[in-house]
């Protein structure tokens, strides 16, 4: 019996038993089934409960047991590092070179202190500690205008009042994002000189999360003394930047640099924060 494509679609979704061949024999009591050939398929819905969530089997749960001696576990755990972006620009940004306890924090309001978990999750520069490996699948860059370790509040916000004195800062948030994003090349090297990313400009590495916002500019009062309210926000957008998976081993050196051909100052003249995230899974020895 030929199974048509509609039944195949149904089988792929819910999981069914399809009888391909049946053989019967006539007896005194009627037709008797002699043999039958069945194709069985368990689709994603067949493995789900009535609420649509998967039914967890004992074998599946066992494969995710925590703390099994000598067995690795795998978690979603991107690596990240943040650096201060000077208002005058900078030619080279070396991410992951300074670990927690070293360098200078760029966390909002943190002050001139060493890096902490709010800046990076690396505990040793440019490599993973023993027992930890990283399976990288993508890369993203996040740029935060007006963000620095100086005392809060932040110096540049998407929403702000605009007066004659501050009219020159109209669109400053967007201009900072645009200016930095059109420059720069990201280069990721593992080992001696094995490049796995060499691409740019920086805005092709968009963040996977951002504020969803409609922008507007409103004004009131006379032309001479009027004030207004501006709400403008921008982020590099597009599909996440993916890479052919890279499996970084323990204590294997890697370098993530962002370099610029020329200094790109922030049009707002404020400091900013530039962050890199290596998207992927942390593979670690269970404790």
N, C-alpha and C positions, 0 to 999 in steps of 0.2 A: 504494500500500500504506500502510495506517495503522500508525504505530509506537505501540505501547502504552506506558504510563507506566513499566513496569518496564525496558524497553529504554532509555527516555529517562534514567532514573536511572543505568543502567550507562554510558551514553554520557557523562553529565556527570562521572562519576568517573574512568573510565580512558581515554576517548577512543577512538572507534571509527569505522569507515567503514560506513555503512548504505546499502544499495541501495534507493532509492525506486522506481525503474522500470527494467525491462529489456525490450528488444525483440529477438526472435530471428526468423530466417528459415530455413525448411527448405531444405536443399541436398542434392545427391547424397551428400555426405559426412556428412550429419546436420545438427543444429541449429547455426546460426551466429549469434553475437551481433552485432546490428546497432548498437544504441545502449544506453547505460545512464546513469541519473542517480544520482549518489552524493552523500550528505551526509556531510561529513567534520568530525570534532570532535576536538580535542586537549585532553583534560581534564588535571587536575593530576598524575594518576598516569602519564599517557602521557608527561609531560615529566620523569619521575623515573627514576632508575636502580633496580636491583634492591633496593638498600638503602633506598630511599624518599627519597633526597636528590635535589634537582633537578639535571639535567644542564646545565652552564653552556655556553652557546653563545658563539661569538666575538663576536657582536653584543652579547650581554648583558654580557660582560666589558668590552667597549669602552665601554659606557655608564657604567662605574664606574671608569674610568681616573683615577688620581691625578695632579695636577700638570699638567693640560692648560692651556696658556696661554689666558687669556680665558674659560675655562669654569668655571662655578660647580660646587662639589660640595656634597652634602647629607649631614649626619651626625646621628644621634640625640644630642642634647646639651642636656638640660634646663638652664635657668638656675636658680641657687640662691643663697640668702642666709640667714644665720643671725644672730640677735640674742639678747642676754641678756634673760631674763624675770626682773625683780626679784621678790623674795619678797613685796613689798607690792603687786605689780601695777603696771600702767602703762596709761594711757588710749590711747596711740597708738604703733604700731610701724610705722615707715617702712622697708620693705625695698628693697634695691637702690639706696639713696640714697648709701651710702658704698662705694667700690670697694676693691680690694686696695691696701694701703698706707695706708688711712685708717681712721677709726673705731677701735673696740676689739674685739679677737677674743673670741669666746665658745667657742672650741675647748677641749675638756677638757684642763686642765693647761698650756695655752699661756702663761698669765700675761697681764699687762696690756700686750699688744703690739697693734700695728695688725693689721687684717684681712689674712689670707693666703688662698691657694686652699682652705684647710680651712674657711673661712667663706663665701666667695663666689667665683664664677667671672667676675664682672664686673670689667673693668679701667677702666671709666669709669662714673660714677654715672648711673642712670636712663636709660641708652641703650646702644646697640651701636656699636662703633667702625666706621669706614669700611670697606666691603667685607664687612660681616657683617649678616645679616638673620635673623629668627627667626620660625618658623612654629609658633605655640602651639596646642596642642590640649587642654590641661587644666591643673589647678592642684591642688596638695596642700600640706598643712601638717603639720609634724612637731614634736611636743612631747616634750622630754626632761627629766623631773623630776630635780632634784638635779645637773644638769650645768652647770658653769661653767668659767671659765678658771683657777680656783684650782688649787693643787697637788693631784695625785691621791693617794689614791683618791677616787672620787666620794662625795659626801655622802649620797646616797640610792640604794639599789639594790633591784631587785625581790626579791632573796633576802637575808635578814638575820636575825641572832639577835635575839630579843626577850626582854628582862628586865623586872623591875618598873620599872627606871629608864627604859626606852625603850618601855613599853607604850603610851604616848600616840601613838607613831608607827605603830601597827598600821594597815595599809591606806593609809599616807601616799602611796605611789606612785600607787595608783589614785585616791585623792581629789584629788591634784594634777591628774591627767589629766582627770578628770571636771569639776572646778571651772572650769578654763580653757576646756575645750571647750564648755561650755554658754553661754559669752558670746562677744562679739566679732562684728564684721561685716568681711568682706574686700571691699575696693573696689579694682578695677583700672582704671586710666584710661590711655588712649593719646591723645597729642596734648594739646589744650587742656583739654577737659572731656568727652571721649568715654568713657563708662563701659562696660566690657565684662563686668565682674563686680561685682555689688553684692548680696552674699548672706551668710547666716550662719544659725546660729552657727558657730563655728570648727570644730566637730566634723563638719560636713558635707563637709570637705575632707580626707578620710582619707589617710594615707600608703599608697602602693602596696606597700610592704614593711614587715614587722614581725616580731617574734619570735612563733613558734608555741609556746604554753606552756599547760600545765595548772597551775592554782593550788592551793595547799594551805596549811594552817596546822597545825603540829604542836606539842605541848607535852609537857613532862616534869617530874618532880619534884613537890614539894609545892606547895600553893596559895600558901604564904608565900614560898618561895625558888625556885620553879620558873622555868625558862627555856624558851624555845621557838624554833622556826625558822619564819619566815614567808617564803613565796614568792608574791608577788602582782604581776601585770603587767597593764597595760591600754594600749590604743592606740585612737585613733579608728578606727572600722572602717566599711565599707560600700563601695559601688561608687565607683570613681575619679570625681572631679568633672571632667566634660568641658565644653568650651566650643565654640561654633561657631568654627572655625579663625580665628585672628587672625595676620595677616602683618605683623610689625613691621619697618620699614625701618631702614637705617643712620641713626644720629644722630637718630632719632625718639624724642621724650621719652615715657617711660611711668612710671607711679607705681603701686606696690602697697602699700596701707595696710591694716592691721588695727587697728580702733578698738573700744574698749569703752565702754559707757555709764557704768560705774563701775569703780573699782579692784577687781580680783579677786586677792586674795593667795593664795599657795600654802598649803594647809592644813599642809603639812610645815614651813613657814617657811624652806625652802631656796630658793636661786636655781634657775632652770631655763633651758633653751635652747629658743627657738622658731625654726623654720626654715621658709622658704617655697621651694617648687620650682615653676617654670613648666615644665610638660612639653611637649616639642616638639622640633623639628628646627632645627639651625643651618645656614643657607645662607651659604656663604662663597665668595669668589673663590679659585680655585686659585692656588698660588704657583709 
